[in-house]
Amino acid sequence: MVNRYNGGRPSRACPQSTGARPCLNTTQPETRPEMIPPTCIGGAGDCKALLYKLQQVEFALVDVGLYLDIYPENKKAREYFARLREERETLIKTLAVKCRRPMTIYDSHGTEDWDWINSPWPWEPSAN
Amino acid sequence: MWIYEKKLQYPVKIARPNKNLAQIIISQLGGADGELGASMRYLNQRFSSPYDKVTGILTDVGTEELAHLEIVGAILYQLTKDLTPDEIEGSGFATYFVDHTAGVYPVSAAGVPFDAKYFASKGDIITDLNEDLAADAAILKEQPLRKKSRNSL
């Protein structure tokens, strides 16, 4: 898809799955052992699914967070929040490392390139 | 401070541009009861809130309204993307296009630019919360009207 706001260059999306490649970043060795284990995910479709999952998890986090602002004594809600927060952290890491889609500027691993501006902008139809 | 999260709170993927729909939806961006007014309302009122629970919810709801502002912006961007001058000419969107082309700019459906007069911040929590109720009640009241206008498009 051509983006008319970046000089007509094609928008950078997640790398496409070729089917043969089980992982996204097979061309680059895993240089960050502190990151999550290199679970193999298939391609752009998987990145979209991960983003969609993150949107679901954060939607729930925002809602239960608002509830906790008013009912902070609710232990069940606090535990639900903690469970969702852990799930969110895993998704954020996977998206940043495997999909090169840093959610915040602090999640960028752009030592080779600056993936903060190379990953798709959220308002583009292709990013959703 | 705020940290930008590079995703929409809810996905937006519009198949066909629709200038007439954009002309109505733009009120949710820069109209009297739009997301810009909502976010600025909560985020300014919270400074004088004397209760932690209320300060917390004003902060978090205000932040969420900013996410809604971005969703509405994305809807408008996609609805008006790749429109040709021929498609715009003669439509209700033409008067907006004169000043802003397909740029996203906060105005009401009637073309009035956003104004801080749309919300209040009085330094009194009861007064402010009543204003918040009035603002959100206005949205509820307008729902049947909006549904009607959507069906007529």
Interface residues (C-beta under 8 A of the other chain):
Chain A: R4 L51 Y52 L54 Q55 E58 F59 V62 G65 L66 D69 I70 P72 R101 P102 M103 T104 I105 Y106 W116 S119 W121 P122 W123 P125 N128
Chain B: I3 Y4 E5 K6 K7 L8 Q9 Y10 P11 V12 K13 I14 K53 G56 I57 D60 V61 E64 E70 G73 A74 Y77 Q78 D82
